[in-house]
């Protein structure tokens, strides 16, 4: 849909995570056939992306899972209303984890990944 809804004269730059699926041969073939698409990979453990994911998790936890929606329009309206309400009284996101705890988790995950390869 992105391809058909965007004017053909424009290139499309997509920011994606570093999952292997984005580098799969089938994806590469598709990208070669669609040269106006350009993938930009986020750095591993990119903190700004973690904040974006955290924001979507909050919307899911506080609004979507608590709701009942008869159609997509109702779901979109509920999400938009949640965003309006939170923007009316914004609060900064504060990291609760200590840096050392985060680094320990990263080291453990890295060791697990390296052991799998």
Secondary structure in CASP SS format (residue, H / E / C, confidence):
PFRMAT SS
TARGET T0000
AUTHOR 0000-0000-0000
METHOD secondary structure of the structure
MODEL  1
X C 1.00
X H 1.00
X H 1.00
X H 1.00
X H 1.00
X C 1.00
X C 1.00
X C 1.00
X C 1.00
X C 1.00
X C 1.00
X E 1.00
X E 1.00
X E 1.00
X E 1.00
X E 1.00
X C 1.00
X C 1.00
X C 1.00
X H 1.00
X H 1.00
X H 1.00
X H 1.00
X C 1.00
X H 1.00
X H 1.00
X H 1.00
X H 1.00
X H 1.00
X H 1.00
X H 1.00
X H 1.00
X H 1.00
X C 1.00
X C 1.00
X C 1.00
X E 1.00
X E 1.00
X E 1.00
X E 1.00
X E 1.00
X C 1.00
X C 1.00
X C 1.00
X C 1.00
X C 1.00
X H 1.00
X H 1.00
X H 1.00
X H 1.00
X H 1.00
X H 1.00
X H 1.00
X H 1.00
X H 1.00
X H 1.00
X H 1.00
X H 1.00
X H 1.00
X H 1.00
X H 1.00
X H 1.00
X H 1.00
X H 1.00
X C 1.00
X C 1.00
X C 1.00
X C 1.00
X C 1.00
X C 1.00
X C 1.00
X H 1.00
X H 1.00
X H 1.00
X H 1.00
X H 1.00
X H 1.00
X H 1.00
X H 1.00
X H 1.00
X H 1.00
X H 1.00
X H 1.00
X H 1.00
X H 1.00
X H 1.00
X H 1.00
X H 1.00
X C 1.00
X C 1.00
X C 1.00
X C 1.00
X C 1.00
X C 1.00
X C 1.00
X C 1.00
X C 1.00
X C 1.00
X H 1.00
X H 1.00
X H 1.00
X H 1.00
X H 1.00
X H 1.00
X H 1.00
X H 1.00
X H 1.00
X H 1.00
X H 1.00
X H 1.00
X H 1.00
X H 1.00
X H 1.00
X H 1.00
X H 1.00
X H 1.00
X C 1.00
END
